[in-house]
């Protein structure tokens, strides 16, 4: 995964006034109330809401087909945690395949969070 492309993708998709953090497998945590160390704040959220627990809300996902860029955003049980899936990451592009793949990426980011980018849009 080319992180620079994913960073630019999230910049195109998200409100330019929002702060957010990108993790190595493409999961983005949008910080609605950014304070202190944004990477740490996002990591705390992702450690709680990233890992998948099948049969619970943590196993749920929705797939959003993106209009402005190729690919999909996969959501989970936290409204501000989304994972980008590019078309070239999969052979099958059905919602089930995309959703399961995105959920697996979120799980990896939640279990072993590694920040690759912080977009700090706080005033000042």
Buried (B, 14 or more C-beta within 10 A) or exposed (E): EEEEEBBEBBEEBBEEEBBBBBBBBBBBBBBEEBEEEBBEBBBEBBBEBBBBEEEEEBBBBBBBEBEEBEBBBBBBBBEBBBBBBBEEBBEEEEBEBBBBBBBBBBBBBBEEBEBBBBBEBEEE
